[in-house]
Amino acid sequence: MHKPIKTYAAILLGTAVISQSVTYGTYAASASVSVPKTAVAADITLDRLGSVALKSNVSVKLTDMDVFAQPSGNILIYTLHYSNDSGSSVALIDYFSSITMPGGTVVQGKPITSDSSIKRIPAHSSQSVVYYVNIGKAANVNGVQVSVFGWDFNSSDYQKRLGIFTVPDTYSTVVPMGRSQKMMMNGLPVTAQAESLQKIQMNGKTYLKAGISLVNQGTKVLSDPGYKAYLKSSGGSVFSLALDDASSNFKVQPQEKKIVYYLAEIPSYMITENMQLQWALEDDVLKVILPVKALRLPAISAPDSAVPNYGVKKLMITRNAVETQLKGATMNAENDSAQWSLQFRFKNLGNKPVTLPAYEFAVKTAEGYSIPVDAKALANLSLKPLDEKIIDLGVAIPLKLNQGTLQLQMSEPPAQDKIIFPAASYQVPYSLENSSVPGIETLFENSYGTFAVKLSSYQRVPWADGDQIAAKIAIRNATSRTVQMPQLKALIKTEKNDLSGSAKMMGQNGPVSLAPNETAEMFVIANVPYSLGIDQLRIILQETSGDEVKQFLAFNTHSLTNMVDNAAAGSIYHIQTAGKKAEIRERRSTVYSENNSNLIYTELEMTSEEARQSKPARFVAFYKTPDNQYYEATVGQSVNIVNPQGKNLITVWSKLPLSVDTSKLVLYLGAGMAEGKLAEAEGTITEYVDTFGMALSPSGAPPASNLKNVDLFPYSLSINKVESTLNEGTDVVETLIQYTLTKNGDFETGPYEHKIVLEFVDPLDQSKEITLTPGTDWTIGNNKSYNTTLKNSLYKKLAGGNIRVNLYDEFQGRRMLLGTEYYPIQYIKTETKDNDPK
C-alpha cells in the first residue's frame, strides 16, 4: 500500500476535474521585470516581477509558476494576469507566450482546458489565464523565462516579442514551513498553511497525518475543491494522501478557519524530514495532472494524547459533531485471558441525523501489541439529533500483558484505496468485574442499592434441532429499604462462542420493586447447537434505560452440570415455578402400534398447589431414551383458570421408531414461555424453563370380554344392551344400542382427541364401523339410545345369529381394541293367512 511512486504521480490519477479558473499568487505586482541578483530570500510569489505592456492601457503580469512530475513528461504551468484599462475589449488571439528553459529549449504555452474558453478581456477588467507546457524531464522552474509575443505583420516572422519574465533563483514553488499562502479555491480567496504532521504506528503499519488550515477570506461558503493530494518525501518518493472521514467533503464558512487532515501510509523506514504536501488537479481533456500548490510540512509532532478515563472527545462525522466516550470498562479473568467488557457511548450533537461509520476498535497495550475488538454492535448505527447510543465491546487480552495501561483505539472503517487511521484513543479504566458461582450468593453494589445474586440453576434441554440453555438467576434485595429493579438484558458467552445473538432475558412474573430481603427470579435463555460442548459459561446482565446500556452484574460458572430434576416412575413431582406451583403424576402411558412406528401416549394428572386461582403452566415436552435421544412431543391441556386444588388432565404423545424401547422412556416437561414471560394463553411458545423428568410405566390391558365401564378418561362408557332385529325375507338388520356415558368433572381438559369406533360384525363375518365423538355424537347420560342398520342382500337367507361388537379407542388415526361383546339377532317371521275354501 505504501510503495513509493518515485518521481511520478500520474498513476494516481483520479476523477477530480478542473471546474473553474484557478489563479495563483495574484497579489502586489511591482514595476520591475526581473529580481536584482542581490536578493537571496525565498519567494513564494512572483509579485516582485513587473508587468509587460501589450498596448496602450493593456498589460500582462506573470503571477505564478509550478511544475508537476509525471511519466509522459513533467508539466509546467504558469499564470498570466491580463489587465485591460482601455475603453474596448482585448482579443487574446492577438497575443501568445512561450517558455524558454535554462538549457535553451523553447515551448509555446497553451491554456488549460478550463481556461481555453477565455478569448477576450473586457474593457476595464482583468483576468488570469493558466497555461501549460510539457518540459520533459526538467523539474526546476528557477531561471525559466516566459516570453510574451504579439502579432506584427511588418516583421519577417510576423511576430514581435513584447517582454520577458524571468523566474528568479529565489522563487520557490513550495510554501516554506510557518508561512501561509494566499490562493483561490472555487473562485474564493483562501489562506492556506501547513499546521501539523503526526506519525502514528498501529497494527504494524506507519501512518502520517498532515493538518492544513484554510481561512475563507471570501463571502460565500467554501466547499471541498476536490484537489488530489500527494505526500512527497525529501528523497523524491510520492504517496497518495486522502482526507480523513471528519474532513471529507469539508465546508468552510466565510471568515472561518478550519483545519483539514490528510492521511497516508508510508514505510516505517521513511525519513520524514522536509516532507511536502502537493495539491493537484486532473485535466481530463489533456490527460495530465496540473499542480495547484505545494506546502512544506512541519516536523513530526507527538500524536494526540489518549482521552483520559471517562473523558469525552468530539469528532466530526459528515459535518456533524458527535460526542464519544469510553463510558465503562470491566475485566474478568478466564483461563489465560482477561475478558474485557467495554461500554462506548456516541451522542449526536448536530442538528441532522448521522449514520456512524463502521469504526474498527483495537486495544493497544504498553508492550506494543494491538488487539482487535469485536464491534459488531456498531453496524448500521444511526443517531438522530441529540440521540445517544451506548454499544458494548468485548476483547480478550492475554493476562501476561499489563492490564492497567491499556488504550482503546478507534479507527476509520476500511475501504478500497483508503487508509485505516486512528480517529481517537481512549484510556481504559481498570476495574474488576462482579462474579459469582452457582448456588452461592455474591454481594455487589450499584446505583440502585446492594444486591445478593446467585445462579440458582442451569439447564440444558433439547429445542428444535439444537439445544436450549436456561439459567435461573435470583436477585435478592440486601438492603433495608425497597429498591426498584432496572430493566435488564442479557449476554451469554462460552469459552469460545458468543451466544448473545440468541440470548433472551425472561421475567418470571416477579416483582418490579423489591422489598427488603425479597427475591426476584428471572431466566437467561439462549439457543446452542446440540453438538457444542460447554464447560464454562459467562452470563452478563446489563441494565437498560432508554438507549443507555451498562453492565449490572456478571456470572462466571465452571464445570457446569445439567440441573434437571427426575421423578421416579409412579411418584409425584412438585412443580415450584412461581405462580404455577402444582403436583403432577403419571395417570397412564400406553402405546398405539402400527407396522412402521409406535405412538407413545401419556396422561398426566396435575393438581394446583397455589393458594389462589391460577392458570396452569403450558408445557413443552420431549420423550428421552436411555441413550439421550429426544423426541419432541405434542401436549394437549386446558388454558382455563383453576381453583386451589383444582385438577388438570394433560395429554402428551409422540411418534417413535419401532427400535425405541418404550418401557424405558423418561418424559421431560418444562414451563413454556412467550414474549418474555410464562405462557398462559394460546400462541407460539418460544422457550421453556424449570424442566423436570418423569420416568414412565407404559402398560396396556388386554381387551375386555364385555363393554361395561370402558375407560375413556375423563369419560366412562357402558354398552347396556344391543338389540338387533331381522325380519324374515328382508336384507336389513335394525340395531338399537343403549349406552351410559359419564364424564369426570373434576378435571379441566384440553380438546378431547380420542374417538369411539364401534365395529359390528354380522354372522356372515361382514363388518360395519361407526366412529363417534364422546360428548357430541354420543351425549352424556344414562340409558341413551343410538340406532344404526346393517344391510346385506344375503340377510334374506338368515334366520338368526349373533352380532359381535368391537369397541376401539382411536387416537391420531391409530386404534386400540378395548373390548368385545356378542349380542343375539332377533329373527321375526312373517305371518301368513290360511286359505278358507267354501
URZI-V632291 format. One line per field, one symbol per residue. phi: phi as a letter, one per 20 degrees, with the letter a starting at -180 (. if undefined). psi: psi as a letter, one per 20 degrees, with the letter a starting at -180 (. if undefined). burial: I if it has 9 or more other C-alpha atoms within 8 Angstrom, else O. A space follows every 50 residues. Layout:
phi: ???
psi: ???
burial: ???
This chain:
phi: .dffdledcffegcdfcedbfddcledlfdeeecegfffcffddcdfefe ddfeagmcbccedabbccfbgepfdddbdddecdeeecfdeffecbbbdd fgeofdcfecffgfdfeedcdfglbcbdcedcbedmefcdefnfddedcc fcfeefdmbcfercddfffefcedffgnddcebdclmdfcddbfdbbddc dblmcdcdcddcecdeeedcfedgfmffccddefeofccfdcffgfeflf ccfgmedcddddcbecffeffdflfcddebceeffemcddfdadcfeffg dffgffffgmfdcececlmdfcecaefbbcccecleceeedddddcceee dcfcefffgddbedefenecdfdfcffefledcfgmfccddddcbdcgff efeecfcedddfffbflceecfeaccfefebfefbbcgndfcebcbfeqd cdcbefbccccfblecccdcdeddddfedecfceeffccccccdgccdef fdfcddfdlefeddfgmedddbddcbecffefecdcbcddddeccmeecb feabdccclfceedfcdfgnedddfdggncfadcbfeacbcedbfdadde ccdcdcdfdeecgbeffeedccedegemeddfdeddaedffdegmfdcdd dcbaecffffffecedeecbffcblnbffcefqeedbbclfbdcfdcfbb efgfebddlfecgeecccefacddccegnddcdecdddbccccfefdece gedecedddddefemeccdcdcdgncfdefqelfdbdbcdcaffffeecq ocdeddddedblmddcfeacbdcfeeedfefceffdfc
psi: hkpqjcjqjhijpbjpqojrpppplkqmqriqhqpqiipiqpqjrkhiqa rppgapjprqpoiqqrqppqhjppppqqppoppojrjqqppiiiqrrrpo qhiippppqqqrgiiiiohqoqqlrqpqppqqqojciqipipippoppqr poiirhjjqpphrpppprhippipprqiqrpprppkjppqpqpphqpqpp ppkjqpqqopppqpoojajrppqoikqqpqpprhiiqpqpqqqrghiplq ppqpjqpqpqpqqqprqhippjqlqqppqrqpohgilrppqfqqppqrqp rqrpqqprpjrpppqooljppppqpnhqpqqppocjqoopoqoppppoia jqqppqqmqpqqpprhijqopqpokhiipkpqprpjqpqpqpqqqppphi qoiikqpoppqqqqrpkqpoqphqqppoqppqqqrrqpipqpqqqaihbp qpqqogqpporqocjbrppoppppopojrjrpqpprpqrqqpqahiqojh hjqqooqlkrqhqprpjqppqrqpqqpqqhippohqppppppqpocjppq pgrqqpqqlpqomoqppqpirppopjppikprqqqpgqqrpoqrhirqop ppppppppjqirqqpqqpqpqqpprhkkppoqqppprqjqqqrpjqqqpp qpqqpqqhipoiikqpoppqoqqpkjrppgaqrppirqrlqrqoqqmprp qqpqjrlplpolpjqpppogqooppoppjrkpoppppprpprpojippqa pojqqpoppoorijkqqpqppqppifgoqprqlqqpqrqppphihhiqkb aqppoppqoppkjqqpphrqqqpqpopoqpqqpqpnq.
burial: OOOOIOIIIIOOOOOIIIOOIIIIIIOOIIOIIIIOOOOOOOOIIIIIII IIIIOOOIIIIIIIIIIIIIOOIIIIIIIIIIIIIIOOIIIIOOIIIIII IOOOOOIIIOIIIIIOOOOOIIIIIIOIIIIIIIIOOOOOIIIIIIIIII IOOOOOOIIIIIIIIIIIOIIIIIIOIOOIIIIIIIOIIIIIIIIIIIII OOOOIIIIIIIIIIIIIIOOIIIIOOIIIIIIIIOOIIIIIIIIIIIIOI OIIIIIIOOIIIIIIIIOOOOIOIIIIIIIIIIOOOOIIIIIIIIIIIII OOOOOIIOIIIIIOIIIIOIIIIIIIIIIIIIIOOOIIIIIIIIIIIIII OOIIOIOIIIIIIIIIOOOIIIIOIOOIOOOOIIIIIIIIIIIIIOIOIO IIOOIIIIIIIIIOOOOOIOOIOIIIIIIIOOIOIIIIOIIIOOOOOOII IIIIIIIIIIOIOOOIIIIIIIIIIIIIIOOIIOOOOIIIIIIIOOOOII OOIIIIIIOOOOOIIIIOIIIIIIIIIIOOOOOOIIIIIIIIIIOOOIII IIIIIIIOOIOOOIOOIOIIOIIOIOOOOIIIIIIIOIIIIIOOOOIIII IIIIIIIIIIOOIIIIIIIIIIIIIOOOOIIIIIIIIIIOOIIIIIIIII IIIIIIOOOOOOOIIIIIIIIIIIOIIIIIOOOOIOIIIOIIIIIIIIOO OOOOOOIOOIOOOIIIIIIIOIIIIIIIOIIIIIIIIIIIIIIOOOIIII OOOIIIIIIIIIOOOOOOOOOIIIOOOIIIOOOIOOOOOIOOOOIIOOOI OIIIIIIIIIIOOIIOIIIIIOIIIIIOOOOOOOOOOO
